[in-house]
Amino acid sequence: MADDILTIREVAELLKINEKTAYKLASAGKIPGFKVGGSWRFERQEIARWIKRKVEEQQGGNGDA
């Protein structure tokens, strides 16, 4: 159960990006997350769905044009 909620550091590791980049994306609403106190948290399943959507968008955009 504890692995279902990720920190900004864990999301950055999962996405293979810098923590500052993850923070900027979260603040801009570009990745699904929520704040608890002053700290960002992310649901693992939401991030997985977001990744899947992004991959599908890129594949659809490249093949339909």
Distance bins in CASP14 RR format, pairs under 12 A and 6 or more apart:
PFRMAT RR
TARGET T0000
AUTHOR 0000-0000-0000
RMODE 2
METHOD distances of the structure
MODEL  1
1 43 0 0 0 0 0 1 0 0 0 0 0
1 44 0 0 0 0 0 1 0 0 0 0 0
2 10 0 0 0 0 0 1 0 0 0 0 0
2 41 0 0 0 0 0 1 0 0 0 0 0
2 44 0 0 0 0 0 1 0 0 0 0 0
3 10 0 0 0 0 1 0 0 0 0 0 0
3 14 0 0 0 0 0 1 0 0 0 0 0
3 42 0 0 0 0 0 1 0 0 0 0 0
3 43 0 0 0 0 0 1 0 0 0 0 0
3 44 1 0 0 1 0 0 0 0 0 0 0
3 45 0 0 0 0 0 1 0 0 0 0 0
3 47 0 0 0 0 0 1 0 0 0 0 0
4 10 0 0 0 0 0 1 0 0 0 0 0
4 41 0 0 0 0 0 1 0 0 0 0 0
4 42 0 0 0 0 1 0 0 0 0 0 0
4 43 1 0 0 1 0 0 0 0 0 0 0
4 44 1 0 1 0 0 0 0 0 0 0 0
4 45 1 0 0 1 0 0 0 0 0 0 0
4 46 0 0 0 0 1 0 0 0 0 0 0
4 47 0 0 0 0 0 1 0 0 0 0 0
4 48 0 0 0 0 0 1 0 0 0 0 0
5 11 0 0 0 0 0 1 0 0 0 0 0
5 33 0 0 0 0 1 0 0 0 0 0 0
5 34 0 0 0 0 1 0 0 0 0 0 0
5 36 0 0 0 0 1 0 0 0 0 0 0
5 39 0 0 0 0 0 1 0 0 0 0 0
5 40 0 0 0 0 0 1 0 0 0 0 0
5 41 1 0 1 0 0 0 0 0 0 0 0
5 42 1 0 0 1 0 0 0 0 0 0 0
5 43 1 0 0 1 0 0 0 0 0 0 0
5 44 1 0 0 1 0 0 0 0 0 0 0
5 45 0 0 0 0 0 1 0 0 0 0 0
5 46 0 0 0 0 0 1 0 0 0 0 0
5 47 0 0 0 0 0 1 0 0 0 0 0
6 12 0 0 0 0 1 0 0 0 0 0 0
6 13 0 0 0 0 1 0 0 0 0 0 0
6 14 1 0 0 1 0 0 0 0 0 0 0
6 15 0 0 0 0 0 1 0 0 0 0 0
6 22 0 0 0 0 1 0 0 0 0 0 0
6 26 0 0 0 0 0 1 0 0 0 0 0
6 31 0 0 0 0 0 1 0 0 0 0 0
6 32 0 0 0 0 0 1 0 0 0 0 0
6 33 0 0 0 0 1 0 0 0 0 0 0
6 34 0 0 0 0 0 1 0 0 0 0 0
6 36 0 0 0 0 0 1 0 0 0 0 0
6 39 0 0 0 0 0 1 0 0 0 0 0
6 40 0 0 0 0 1 0 0 0 0 0 0
6 41 1 0 0 1 0 0 0 0 0 0 0
6 42 1 0 1 0 0 0 0 0 0 0 0
6 43 1 0 0 1 0 0 0 0 0 0 0
6 44 1 0 1 0 0 0 0 0 0 0 0
6 45 0 0 0 0 0 1 0 0 0 0 0
6 46 0 0 0 0 1 0 0 0 0 0 0
6 47 1 0 0 1 0 0 0 0 0 0 0
6 48 0 0 0 0 0 1 0 0 0 0 0
6 50 0 0 0 0 0 1 0 0 0 0 0
7 13 0 0 0 0 1 0 0 0 0 0 0
7 14 0 0 0 0 0 1 0 0 0 0 0
7 19 0 0 0 0 1 0 0 0 0 0 0
7 22 0 0 0 0 1 0 0 0 0 0 0
7 23 0 0 0 0 0 1 0 0 0 0 0
7 26 0 0 0 0 0 1 0 0 0 0 0
7 33 0 0 0 0 0 1 0 0 0 0 0
7 35 0 0 0 0 0 1 0 0 0 0 0
7 36 0 0 0 0 0 1 0 0 0 0 0
7 38 0 0 0 0 0 1 0 0 0 0 0
7 39 1 0 0 1 0 0 0 0 0 0 0
7 40 1 0 0 1 0 0 0 0 0 0 0
7 41 1 0 0 1 0 0 0 0 0 0 0
7 42 1 0 0 1 0 0 0 0 0 0 0
7 43 0 0 0 0 0 1 0 0 0 0 0
7 44 0 0 0 0 0 1 0 0 0 0 0
7 47 0 0 0 0 0 1 0 0 0 0 0
8 14 0 0 0 0 0 1 0 0 0 0 0
8 15 0 0 0 0 0 1 0 0 0 0 0
8 17 0 0 0 0 0 1 0 0 0 0 0
8 18 0 0 0 0 0 1 0 0 0 0 0
8 19 1 0 1 0 0 0 0 0 0 0 0
8 20 0 0 0 0 1 0 0 0 0 0 0
8 21 0 0 0 0 0 1 0 0 0 0 0
8 22 1 0 1 0 0 0 0 0 0 0 0
8 23 1 0 1 0 0 0 0 0 0 0 0
8 24 0 0 0 0 0 1 0 0 0 0 0
8 25 0 0 0 0 1 0 0 0 0 0 0
8 26 1 0 0 1 0 0 0 0 0 0 0
8 27 0 0 0 0 0 1 0 0 0 0 0
8 31 0 0 0 0 0 1 0 0 0 0 0
8 33 0 0 0 0 1 0 0 0 0 0 0
8 34 0 0 0 0 0 1 0 0 0 0 0
8 35 0 0 0 0 0 1 0 0 0 0 0
8 36 0 0 0 0 0 1 0 0 0 0 0
8 38 0 0 0 0 0 1 0 0 0 0 0
8 39 1 0 0 1 0 0 0 0 0 0 0
8 40 1 0 1 0 0 0 0 0 0 0 0
8 41 0 0 0 0 1 0 0 0 0 0 0
8 42 1 0 0 1 0 0 0 0 0 0 0
8 47 0 0 0 0 0 1 0 0 0 0 0
9 15 0 0 0 0 0 1 0 0 0 0 0
9 17 0 0 0 0 0 1 0 0 0 0 0
9 18 0 0 0 0 0 1 0 0 0 0 0
9 19 1 0 1 0 0 0 0 0 0 0 0
9 20 0 0 0 0 0 1 0 0 0 0 0
9 22 0 0 0 0 1 0 0 0 0 0 0
9 23 0 0 0 0 0 1 0 0 0 0 0
9 39 0 0 0 0 0 1 0 0 0 0 0
9 40 0 0 0 0 1 0 0 0 0 0 0
9 41 0 0 0 0 0 1 0 0 0 0 0
9 42 0 0 0 0 0 1 0 0 0 0 0
10 17 0 0 0 0 0 1 0 0 0 0 0
10 19 0 0 0 0 1 0 0 0 0 0 0
10 22 0 0 0 0 1 0 0 0 0 0 0
10 39 0 0 0 0 0 1 0 0 0 0 0
10 40 0 0 0 0 0 1 0 0 0 0 0
10 41 0 0 0 0 1 0 0 0 0 0 0
10 42 1 0 0 1 0 0 0 0 0 0 0
10 43 0 0 0 0 0 1 0 0 0 0 0
10 44 0 0 0 0 1 0 0 0 0 0 0
10 47 0 0 0 0 1 0 0 0 0 0 0
11 17 0 0 0 0 1 0 0 0 0 0 0
11 18 0 0 0 0 0 1 0 0 0 0 0
11 19 0 0 0 0 1 0 0 0 0 0 0
11 21 0 0 0 0 0 1 0 0 0 0 0
11 22 1 0 1 0 0 0 0 0 0 0 0
11 23 0 0 0 0 1 0 0 0 0 0 0
11 25 0 0 0 0 1 0 0 0 0 0 0
11 26 1 0 0 1 0 0 0 0 0 0 0
11 30 0 0 0 0 0 1 0 0 0 0 0
11 31 1 0 0 1 0 0 0 0 0 0 0
11 32 0 0 0 0 1 0 0 0 0 0 0
11 33 0 0 0 0 1 0 0 0 0 0 0
11 39 0 0 0 0 0 1 0 0 0 0 0
11 40 1 0 0 1 0 0 0 0 0 0 0
11 41 0 0 0 0 1 0 0 0 0 0 0
11 42 1 0 1 0 0 0 0 0 0 0 0
11 43 0 0 0 0 0 1 0 0 0 0 0
11 44 0 0 0 0 1 0 0 0 0 0 0
11 46 0 0 0 0 0 1 0 0 0 0 0
11 47 1 0 0 1 0 0 0 0 0 0 0
11 48 0 0 0 0 0 1 0 0 0 0 0
11 50 0 0 0 0 0 1 0 0 0 0 0
11 51 0 0 0 0 0 1 0 0 0 0 0
12 18 1 0 0 1 0 0 0 0 0 0 0
12 19 1 0 1 0 0 0 0 0 0 0 0
12 20 0 0 0 0 1 0 0 0 0 0 0
12 21 1 0 0 1 0 0 0 0 0 0 0
12 22 1 0 1 0 0 0 0 0 0 0 0
12 23 0 0 0 0 1 0 0 0 0 0 0
12 24 0 0 0 0 0 1 0 0 0 0 0
12 25 0 0 0 0 1 0 0 0 0 0 0
12 26 0 0 0 0 1 0 0 0 0 0 0
12 31 0 0 0 0 0 1 0 0 0 0 0
12 40 0 0 0 0 0 1 0 0 0 0 0
12 42 0 0 0 0 0 1 0 0 0 0 0
12 47 0 0 0 0 0 1 0 0 0 0 0
13 19 0 0 0 0 1 0 0 0 0 0 0
13 21 0 0 0 0 0 1 0 0 0 0 0
13 22 0 0 0 0 1 0 0 0 0 0 0
13 42 0 0 0 0 0 1 0 0 0 0 0
13 47 0 0 0 0 0 1 0 0 0 0 0
14 22 0 0 0 0 1 0 0 0 0 0 0
14 31 0 0 0 0 0 1 0 0 0 0 0
14 42 0 0 0 0 1 0 0 0 0 0 0
14 44 0 0 0 0 1 0 0 0 0 0 0
14 46 0 0 0 0 0 1 0 0 0 0 0
14 47 1 0 0 1 0 0 0 0 0 0 0
14 48 0 0 0 0 1 0 0 0 0 0 0
14 50 0 0 0 0 0 1 0 0 0 0 0
14 51 0 0 0 0 1 0 0 0 0 0 0
15 21 0 0 0 0 1 0 0 0 0 0 0
15 22 1 0 0 1 0 0 0 0 0 0 0
15 23 0 0 0 0 0 1 0 0 0 0 0
15 25 0 0 0 0 1 0 0 0 0 0 0
15 26 0 0 0 0 0 1 0 0 0 0 0
15 30 0 0 0 0 0 1 0 0 0 0 0
15 31 1 0 0 1 0 0 0 0 0 0 0
15 42 0 0 0 0 0 1 0 0 0 0 0
15 47 1 0 0 1 0 0 0 0 0 0 0
15 48 0 0 0 0 0 1 0 0 0 0 0
15 50 0 0 0 0 1 0 0 0 0 0 0
15 51 1 0 0 1 0 0 0 0 0 0 0
15 54 0 0 0 0 0 1 0 0 0 0 0
16 22 0 0 0 0 0 1 0 0 0 0 0
16 51 0 0 0 0 0 1 0 0 0 0 0
17 23 0 0 0 0 0 1 0 0 0 0 0
17 24 0 0 0 0 1 0 0 0 0 0 0
17 25 1 0 0 1 0 0 0 0 0 0 0
17 26 0 0 0 0 0 1 0 0 0 0 0
17 30 0 0 0 0 0 1 0 0 0 0 0
17 31 0 0 0 0 1 0 0 0 0 0 0
18 24 0 0 0 0 1 0 0 0 0 0 0
18 25 0 0 0 0 0 1 0 0 0 0 0
19 25 0 0 0 0 0 1 0 0 0 0 0
19 26 0 0 0 0 0 1 0 0 0 0 0
19 40 0 0 0 0 0 1 0 0 0 0 0
20 26 0 0 0 0 0 1 0 0 0 0 0
20 27 0 0 0 0 0 1 0 0 0 0 0
21 27 0 0 0 0 0 1 0 0 0 0 0
21 28 0 0 0 0 0 1 0 0 0 0 0
21 30 0 0 0 0 0 1 0 0 0 0 0
21 31 0 0 0 0 0 1 0 0 0 0 0
22 28 0 0 0 0 0 1 0 0 0 0 0
22 29 0 0 0 0 0 1 0 0 0 0 0
22 30 0 0 0 0 1 0 0 0 0 0 0
22 31 1 0 0 1 0 0 0 0 0 0 0
22 33 0 0 0 0 0 1 0 0 0 0 0
22 40 1 0 0 1 0 0 0 0 0 0 0
22 41 0 0 0 0 0 1 0 0 0 0 0
22 42 0 0 0 0 1 0 0 0 0 0 0
22 47 0 0 0 0 0 1 0 0 0 0 0
23 29 0 0 0 0 0 1 0 0 0 0 0
23 30 0 0 0 0 0 1 0 0 0 0 0
23 31 0 0 0 0 1 0 0 0 0 0 0
23 33 0 0 0 0 0 1 0 0 0 0 0
23 35 0 0 0 0 0 1 0 0 0 0 0
23 38 0 0 0 0 0 1 0 0 0 0 0
23 39 0 0 0 0 0 1 0 0 0 0 0
23 40 1 0 0 1 0 0 0 0 0 0 0
23 42 0 0 0 0 0 1 0 0 0 0 0
24 30 0 0 0 0 1 0 0 0 0 0 0
24 31 0 0 0 0 1 0 0 0 0 0 0
24 40 0 0 0 0 0 1 0 0 0 0 0
25 31 1 0 1 0 0 0 0 0 0 0 0
25 32 0 0 0 0 0 1 0 0 0 0 0
25 33 0 0 0 0 1 0 0 0 0 0 0
25 40 0 0 0 0 1 0 0 0 0 0 0
25 42 0 0 0 0 0 1 0 0 0 0 0
25 47 0 0 0 0 0 1 0 0 0 0 0
25 50 0 0 0 0 0 1 0 0 0 0 0
25 54 0 0 0 0 0 1 0 0 0 0 0
26 32 0 0 0 0 1 0 0 0 0 0 0
26 33 1 0 1 0 0 0 0 0 0 0 0
26 34 0 0 0 0 1 0 0 0 0 0 0
26 35 0 0 0 0 1 0 0 0 0 0 0
26 38 0 0 0 0 0 1 0 0 0 0 0
26 39 0 0 0 0 0 1 0 0 0 0 0
26 40 1 0 1 0 0 0 0 0 0 0 0
26 41 0 0 0 0 1 0 0 0 0 0 0
26 42 1 0 0 1 0 0 0 0 0 0 0
26 46 0 0 0 0 0 1 0 0 0 0 0
26 47 0 0 0 0 0 1 0 0 0 0 0
26 50 0 0 0 0 0 1 0 0 0 0 0
27 33 0 0 0 0 0 1 0 0 0 0 0
27 34 0 0 0 0 0 1 0 0 0 0 0
27 35 0 0 0 0 1 0 0 0 0 0 0
27 38 0 0 0 0 0 1 0 0 0 0 0
27 40 0 0 0 0 1 0 0 0 0 0 0
28 40 0 0 0 0 0 1 0 0 0 0 0
29 35 0 0 0 0 0 1 0 0 0 0 0
29 40 0 0 0 0 0 1 0 0 0 0 0
29 42 0 0 0 0 0 1 0 0 0 0 0
29 50 0 0 0 0 0 1 0 0 0 0 0
30 47 0 0 0 0 0 1 0 0 0 0 0
30 50 0 0 0 0 1 0 0 0 0 0 0
30 53 0 0 0 0 0 1 0 0 0 0 0
30 54 0 0 0 0 1 0 0 0 0 0 0
31 40 0 0 0 0 1 0 0 0 0 0 0
31 41 0 0 0 0 0 1 0 0 0 0 0
31 42 1 0 0 1 0 0 0 0 0 0 0
31 43 0 0 0 0 0 1 0 0 0 0 0
31 46 0 0 0 0 1 0 0 0 0 0 0
31 47 1 0 0 1 0 0 0 0 0 0 0
31 48 0 0 0 0 0 1 0 0 0 0 0
31 49 0 0 0 0 0 1 0 0 0 0 0
31 50 1 0 0 1 0 0 0 0 0 0 0
31 51 0 0 0 0 1 0 0 0 0 0 0
31 53 0 0 0 0 0 1 0 0 0 0 0
31 54 0 0 0 0 1 0 0 0 0 0 0
32 40 0 0 0 0 0 1 0 0 0 0 0
32 41 0 0 0 0 0 1 0 0 0 0 0
32 42 1 0 0 1 0 0 0 0 0 0 0
32 43 1 0 0 1 0 0 0 0 0 0 0
32 44 0 0 0 0 0 1 0 0 0 0 0
32 45 0 0 0 0 1 0 0 0 0 0 0
32 46 1 0 1 0 0 0 0 0 0 0 0
32 47 1 0 0 1 0 0 0 0 0 0 0
32 48 0 0 0 0 0 1 0 0 0 0 0
32 49 1 0 0 1 0 0 0 0 0 0 0
32 50 1 0 1 0 0 0 0 0 0 0 0
32 51 0 0 0 0 0 1 0 0 0 0 0
32 53 0 0 0 0 0 1 0 0 0 0 0
32 54 0 0 0 0 0 1 0 0 0 0 0
33 39 0 0 0 0 0 1 0 0 0 0 0
33 40 1 0 0 1 0 0 0 0 0 0 0
33 41 1 0 0 1 0 0 0 0 0 0 0
33 42 1 0 1 0 0 0 0 0 0 0 0
33 43 1 0 0 1 0 0 0 0 0 0 0
33 44 0 0 0 0 0 1 0 0 0 0 0
33 45 0 0 0 0 0 1 0 0 0 0 0
33 46 1 0 0 1 0 0 0 0 0 0 0
33 47 0 0 0 0 1 0 0 0 0 0 0
33 49 0 0 0 0 0 1 0 0 0 0 0
33 50 0 0 0 0 1 0 0 0 0 0 0
34 40 1 0 0 1 0 0 0 0 0 0 0
34 41 1 0 1 0 0 0 0 0 0 0 0
34 42 1 0 0 1 0 0 0 0 0 0 0
34 43 0 0 0 0 1 0 0 0 0 0 0
34 46 0 0 0 0 1 0 0 0 0 0 0
35 41 1 0 0 1 0 0 0 0 0 0 0
35 42 0 0 0 0 0 1 0 0 0 0 0
36 42 0 0 0 0 0 1 0 0 0 0 0
36 43 0 0 0 0 0 1 0 0 0 0 0
40 47 0 0 0 0 0 1 0 0 0 0 0
41 47 0 0 0 0 0 1 0 0 0 0 0
42 48 0 0 0 0 0 1 0 0 0 0 0
42 49 0 0 0 0 0 1 0 0 0 0 0
42 50 0 0 0 0 1 0 0 0 0 0 0
42 51 0 0 0 0 0 1 0 0 0 0 0
43 49 0 0 0 0 1 0 0 0 0 0 0
43 50 0 0 0 0 1 0 0 0 0 0 0
44 50 0 0 0 0 0 1 0 0 0 0 0
44 51 0 0 0 0 0 1 0 0 0 0 0
45 51 0 0 0 0 0 1 0 0 0 0 0
45 52 0 0 0 0 0 1 0 0 0 0 0
46 52 0 0 0 0 0 1 0 0 0 0 0
46 53 0 0 0 0 0 1 0 0 0 0 0
47 53 0 0 0 0 0 1 0 0 0 0 0
47 54 0 0 0 0 0 1 0 0 0 0 0
48 54 0 0 0 0 0 1 0 0 0 0 0
48 55 0 0 0 0 0 1 0 0 0 0 0
49 55 0 0 0 0 0 1 0 0 0 0 0
49 56 0 0 0 0 0 1 0 0 0 0 0
50 56 0 0 0 0 0 1 0 0 0 0 0
50 57 0 0 0 0 0 1 0 0 0 0 0
51 57 0 0 0 0 0 1 0 0 0 0 0
51 58 0 0 0 0 0 1 0 0 0 0 0
52 58 0 0 0 0 0 1 0 0 0 0 0
52 59 0 0 0 0 0 1 0 0 0 0 0
53 59 0 0 0 0 0 1 0 0 0 0 0
53 60 0 0 0 0 0 1 0 0 0 0 0
54 60 0 0 0 0 0 1 0 0 0 0 0
54 61 0 0 0 0 0 1 0 0 0 0 0
55 61 0 0 0 0 0 1 0 0 0 0 0
55 62 0 0 0 0 0 1 0 0 0 0 0
56 62 0 0 0 0 0 1 0 0 0 0 0
56 63 0 0 0 0 0 1 0 0 0 0 0
56 64 0 0 0 0 0 1 0 0 0 0 0
57 63 0 0 0 0 0 1 0 0 0 0 0
57 64 0 0 0 0 0 1 0 0 0 0 0
58 64 0 0 0 0 0 1 0 0 0 0 0
58 65 0 0 0 0 0 1 0 0 0 0 0
59 65 0 0 0 0 0 1 0 0 0 0 0
END
